[in-house]
Amino acid sequence: MAAQKGTQKRQGGIQGLSPLVRSDVNILTSAQAISTYGSFITRAALPLLAIIGLGINAAEAAALAAVDLIAGALVSQFAGVWIDRLPRKPVLIATDLLRALLLGTIPLAAALFDGVTLPHLIAVSALTGMCATTFDIAERSYFAGLVNSSALRAVLARTLGIRGAAEFFGFGSAGLLVGAFGGPVAIGIDALTYIFSAVLIGFLRVAEPKLPPASARA
């Protein structure tokens, strides 16, 4: 009896999902790992770039480091309601590509204008922070529509574990990249992580459940 209950419990988790759904869970989890890894590189590399390249003081560095968190907190107040009315997959791809585009302006500015400015870095930090928050919310909503409730807890536990690992390695990688290639090139390499994540998300195969018409929603 105990063995039977244990089997049922396992089947109710990730292993109990259909192969196609399980494949999509693995794809989206991998994309989340890459995207989150890039987010933490961005969060560490931008202040390093400003300190080394612009010679900003400690207060300015702290403000730059915090602006993406503040922007993310602001957009989170309405992002969930907005995302609930849109297909999640295009939102995930769009936020990844937008972050890649925003970060790509930094090495481009360094090449064309021989440097970047603090307002430019602040704007990139704020907008990428908004994109990161939107991506996280859309990803959780996508998972909620993709898997059943018994598997959702295991899936979200996996994503939180990946987020912790990405934070650990992302901050360290930022310092190594800036030290090895310089700030603008390091940011450019970071932009590639979001492109890779967007490509992975494009391989998701399970159709999202159709949203009810706006008139039928509370």
C-alpha positions as CSV (number, residue, x, y, z in Angstrom):
1,M,0.0,0.0,0.0
2,A,2.8,2.4,0.9
3,A,4.7,1.5,-2.3
4,Q,1.5,2.1,-4.3
5,K,1.0,5.6,-2.7
6,G,4.6,6.4,-3.4
7,T,4.2,5.5,-7.1
8,Q,1.1,7.6,-7.4
9,K,2.9,10.5,-5.8
10,R,5.8,10.3,-8.2
11,Q,3.4,10.0,-11.2
12,G,1.6,13.1,-10.0
13,G,4.9,15.1,-10.2
14,I,7.0,16.0,-13.2
15,Q,7.5,12.3,-14.2
16,G,3.7,11.9,-14.5
17,L,3.5,14.5,-17.3
18,S,3.2,13.5,-20.9
19,P,6.5,13.3,-22.8
20,L,5.6,16.4,-24.9
21,V,4.7,18.5,-21.8
22,R,7.8,17.2,-20.0
23,S,10.0,18.3,-23.0
24,D,8.5,21.8,-22.9
25,V,9.1,22.0,-19.1
26,N,12.8,21.1,-19.7
27,I,13.1,23.6,-22.6
28,L,11.5,26.5,-20.6
29,T,13.5,25.6,-17.5
30,S,16.7,25.8,-19.6
31,A,15.7,29.1,-21.1
32,Q,14.9,30.4,-17.7
33,A,18.3,29.3,-16.4
34,I,20.0,31.2,-19.3
35,S,17.9,34.3,-19.0
36,T,18.3,34.5,-15.2
37,Y,22.0,33.9,-15.5
38,G,22.1,36.8,-18.0
39,S,20.1,39.0,-15.6
40,F,22.5,38.6,-12.8
41,I,25.5,39.3,-15.1
42,T,23.7,42.5,-16.2
43,R,23.1,43.5,-12.6
44,A,26.7,43.1,-11.6
45,A,28.4,44.2,-14.9
46,L,26.7,47.5,-15.3
47,P,28.0,49.0,-12.1
48,L,31.4,47.6,-12.7
49,L,31.4,49.2,-16.2
50,A,30.4,52.5,-14.7
51,I,33.0,52.4,-11.9
52,I,35.8,51.4,-14.2
53,G,34.9,53.4,-17.3
54,L,33.2,56.4,-15.9
55,G,34.8,56.7,-12.4
56,I,31.5,57.1,-10.6
57,N,31.3,57.4,-6.8
58,A,29.9,54.8,-4.4
59,A,26.5,56.5,-4.2
60,E,26.1,56.6,-7.9
61,A,27.2,52.9,-8.2
62,A,24.6,51.9,-5.5
63,A,21.9,53.8,-7.4
64,L,22.8,52.1,-10.6
65,A,22.8,48.8,-9.0
66,A,19.4,49.4,-7.4
67,V,17.5,51.0,-10.3
68,D,16.7,47.7,-12.0
69,L,15.1,46.4,-8.8
70,I,13.1,49.5,-8.4
71,A,11.9,49.4,-12.0
72,G,11.0,45.8,-11.6
73,A,9.0,46.4,-8.5
74,L,7.1,49.2,-10.2
75,V,6.2,47.1,-13.3
76,S,5.2,44.2,-11.2
77,Q,2.2,46.2,-9.9
78,F,0.4,45.8,-13.3
79,A,2.4,43.3,-15.3
80,G,0.5,40.3,-14.0
81,V,-2.9,41.7,-15.1
82,W,-1.5,42.6,-18.5
83,I,0.2,39.2,-19.0
84,D,-3.0,37.4,-18.0
85,R,-4.6,38.9,-21.1
86,L,-1.8,37.9,-23.6
87,P,-0.3,34.7,-24.8
88,R,2.8,34.0,-22.6
89,K,5.2,32.6,-25.2
90,P,5.4,35.8,-27.3
91,V,5.9,37.8,-24.1
92,L,8.8,35.6,-23.0
93,I,10.5,35.8,-26.4
94,A,9.9,39.6,-26.7
95,T,11.3,40.4,-23.2
96,D,14.4,38.3,-24.0
97,L,15.0,40.0,-27.4
98,L,14.3,43.4,-26.0
99,R,16.9,42.9,-23.3
100,A,19.4,41.7,-25.9
101,L,18.7,44.9,-27.9
102,L,19.0,47.2,-24.9
103,L,22.3,45.7,-23.8
104,G,23.6,45.7,-27.4
105,T,23.4,49.5,-27.4
106,I,26.2,49.6,-24.8
107,P,29.0,48.1,-26.9
108,L,27.6,49.9,-29.9
109,A,27.8,53.2,-28.1
110,A,31.3,52.4,-27.0
111,A,32.4,51.6,-30.5
112,L,30.7,54.6,-32.2
113,F,31.1,57.3,-29.5
114,D,34.2,56.0,-27.7
115,G,32.3,55.4,-24.4
116,V,29.0,55.3,-22.6
117,T,27.2,57.8,-20.3
118,L,25.7,57.2,-16.9
119,P,22.2,58.2,-18.1
120,H,22.5,55.6,-20.8
121,L,23.5,52.9,-18.3
122,I,20.7,53.9,-15.9
123,A,18.1,53.7,-18.7
124,V,19.3,50.3,-19.8
125,S,19.3,49.0,-16.2
126,A,15.8,50.2,-15.6
127,L,14.3,48.8,-18.8
128,T,16.1,45.5,-18.5
129,G,14.9,45.2,-14.9
130,M,11.3,45.7,-16.1
131,C,11.8,43.0,-18.8
132,A,13.3,40.6,-16.2
133,T,10.2,41.0,-13.9
134,T,7.8,40.6,-16.9
135,F,9.7,37.5,-18.0
136,D,9.5,35.9,-14.5
137,I,5.8,36.6,-14.2
138,A,5.0,35.3,-17.7
139,E,7.2,32.2,-17.1
140,R,5.2,31.3,-14.0
141,S,1.9,31.9,-15.7
142,Y,3.1,29.7,-18.6
143,F,4.0,26.9,-16.3
144,A,0.6,27.2,-14.5
145,G,-1.1,26.6,-17.9
146,L,1.3,23.9,-19.0
147,V,1.3,21.5,-16.1
148,N,-1.3,20.2,-13.6
149,S,-1.4,21.4,-10.1
150,S,0.3,18.3,-8.7
151,A,3.4,18.9,-10.9
152,L,3.5,22.7,-10.6
153,R,5.1,22.7,-7.2
154,A,7.9,20.5,-8.4
155,V,8.5,22.6,-11.5
156,L,8.5,25.9,-9.5
157,A,10.9,24.4,-7.0
158,R,13.2,23.5,-9.8
159,T,13.1,27.0,-11.2
160,L,13.9,28.5,-7.8
161,G,16.9,26.2,-7.4
162,I,18.1,27.3,-10.9
163,R,17.6,30.9,-10.0
164,G,19.8,30.5,-6.9
165,A,22.5,28.8,-8.9
166,A,22.3,31.5,-11.6
167,E,22.7,34.2,-9.0
168,F,25.8,32.5,-7.6
169,F,27.5,32.1,-10.9
170,G,26.2,35.2,-12.6
171,F,27.8,37.7,-10.3
172,G,31.1,35.9,-10.4
173,S,31.0,35.6,-14.2
174,A,30.3,39.3,-14.5
175,G,33.6,40.2,-12.8
176,L,35.6,37.7,-14.9
177,L,34.0,38.9,-18.1
178,V,34.6,42.6,-17.4
179,G,38.2,41.9,-16.3
180,A,39.0,39.7,-19.3
181,F,37.2,41.6,-22.1
182,G,36.3,45.0,-20.7
183,G,32.9,46.3,-19.8
184,P,31.3,46.9,-23.2
185,V,32.3,43.5,-24.6
186,A,31.2,41.8,-21.4
187,I,27.8,43.4,-21.8
188,G,27.7,42.4,-25.4
189,I,28.4,38.7,-24.5
190,D,25.6,39.0,-21.9
191,A,23.2,40.1,-24.6
192,L,23.8,36.8,-26.4
193,T,22.5,34.9,-23.5
194,Y,19.0,36.4,-24.0
195,I,19.1,35.6,-27.7
196,F,19.9,32.0,-26.9
197,S,17.1,31.9,-24.4
198,A,14.6,33.4,-26.9
199,V,15.6,30.7,-29.5
200,L,15.0,28.0,-26.9
201,I,11.6,29.3,-26.1
202,G,10.7,29.2,-29.8
203,F,11.0,25.4,-29.6
204,L,8.1,25.1,-27.2
205,R,5.5,22.8,-28.8
206,V,2.5,22.5,-26.5
207,A,-0.2,25.0,-27.5
208,E,-1.2,27.4,-24.7
209,P,-4.8,27.2,-23.6
210,K,-7.0,29.6,-25.4
211,L,-7.8,32.7,-23.4
212,P,-11.5,33.5,-22.9
213,P,-12.8,36.6,-24.6
214,A,-12.4,39.9,-22.6
215,S,-16.2,40.1,-22.2
216,A,-16.3,36.8,-20.3
217,R,-13.6,37.8,-17.8
218,A,-14.3,39.1,-14.3
